[in-house]
Amino acid sequence: MNMLILYFSLPIFLFMIGVMVFVSYRKHLLSMLLSLEYMVLSLFLALCMYLFYFNNELYFSMVFLTFSVCEGALGLSILVSMVRTHGNDYFQSFSILQC
């Protein structure tokens, strides 16, 4: 039973590390996007472990991966447009009121 608790607490630990990195590196948009992708991968690991444990279908994991790829593509397009308009990915040089 203790091994099962340890087995299911690993994705939670990985997700919390991703949240700490997301909060601490908030100056650059690229580092924030990378930490978001890390959190998505830890959630995917938790989802796969949950579905394997209860012998459910894994089709939902493919839907989750599809949405995470769309999220990554949207984030990269925002990063490219921000670098083209402002020259860098710092949040200090970007103001939402200047649009």
GILINBEL-V532281 format. One line per field, one symbol per residue. phi: phi as a letter, one per 20 degrees, with the letter a starting at -180 (. if undefined). psi: psi as a letter, one per 30 degrees, with the letter a starting at -180 (. if undefined). A space follows every 50 residues. Layout:
BEGIN
phi=???
psi=???
END
This chain:
BEGIN
phi=.ffffffeeffffffffffffffedeedffffffffffffffffffffff fffelefdffffffffffffffffffffffffffednbdfefedcfeef
psi=eeeeeeeffeeeeeeeeeeeeeeeigekeeeeeeeeeeeeeeeeeeeeee eeeghlkgeeeeeeeeeeeeeeeeeeeeeeeeeeeffagkfefkkfff.
END
